[in-house]
Amino acid sequence: MNALKAHVVNGRIVVDEPTDLPDGTELYLVRAHSDDEMDEEERAELEAAIDEGLDDFEAGRIVDEETIRAKLRAYR
């Protein structure tokens, strides 16, 4: 399940885009903007990088951990 983006409007949580979640689905919410020091541009860059990584994963453009470890050991 991907993360959902929402905003608070008049004390209610409103999801930004339609979902296919059935009525009564229980959700746990975590506030996205905590006490970090990122500005809006930095946060947008981070979110874009995360989206790009997810796209790579879903498209199979990944390298497993053992392959990476083997390559690192070969450099020694």
Buried (B, 14 or more C-beta within 10 A) or exposed (E): EEEEEBEEEEEEEEEEEEEEEEEEEEEEEEEEEEEEEEEEEEEEEEEEEEEEEEEEEEEEEEEEEEEEEEEEEEEE
